[in-house]
Structure formats: structure tokens, C-alpha cells
């Protein structure tokens, strides 16, 4: 099954939020609205992204504390808000965007049960890799660390 424009843009909104890229978020919120997203769907995508970003922070906190002799925290539950399939795709995108391998592994394990195919995951990975590269290029431009080169659409 191929991702619809609406699914793709809701995942892109979540990835943009999770990666902390304001220009990407602006672009993909507008694109999601053009694809038919309503306010509730956008709020849910943002909420899942924020939850995933917070979970990533908690995972890294637990990991770092464990390295210095403190206890690990329990894994956070998988959010279930939109349809299970769309919620899971949004969470996968956000976990990828924020580099949370722990959450990503959890979501990928549950993906097939939510009706997400290997092709869907490939599309999500491609989309999130693009958004992450755009987010990094925005930061690099701010610091003067990159050759701004050709302009293209924001993340």
C-alpha cells in the first residue's frame, strides 16, 4: 500500500516537529492542509511528535544515567490516537527524525500489526531522511557552516 498525500504530509509534519525544524514545520503544515488535513489531525501529529521527542529525551537520560550507575526508566507506551496505522506511521517518522533507536525499534516491531508494509516503511525512511537533511541545512546556514548552494522547497 502506498502512502496517501495526506498520510505523507502528516508524517512530514511530525518529522519536522520532532527534528526541531521550524521552516520544515511551516512548509509541511501548509502542505498537509492542502492535502486535506484538519486541525484535529494536525494537533494529533504534533502531539505524537512531541511525545516521541520527549520519549527520546527520557531514553537518552536513562541511558546516560545507567552508564554512571543510575537506574534505567521503563519504555514509554506507543501512542494510539489517529487510526492505528496512521498513528504508528507518524510515530515511526518522529522517532526516525529525532534519532530515537529505542522508540523506532518498538514502533517497527508493532508496524505490521498496524497494517504498515515494508514499502510504507521505506517511504517513511526516505521522507524522514530528506526532512532531517533539510533541517540540518537550515541550521548550517544559520551558522555559516555550509555552502547554501541551490535553493529548494523547505523540509
Secondary structure, DSSP 8 states (H G I E B T S, - for coil): ----HHHHHHHHHHHHHHHT-HHHHHHHHHHHHHTT--HHHHHHHHHHHHHHHHHHHHHHHHHHHHHTT------------S-HHHHHHHHHHHHHHTT-HHHHHHHHHHHGGGT--HHHHHHHHHHHHHHHHHHHHHHHHHHT-S---S-----
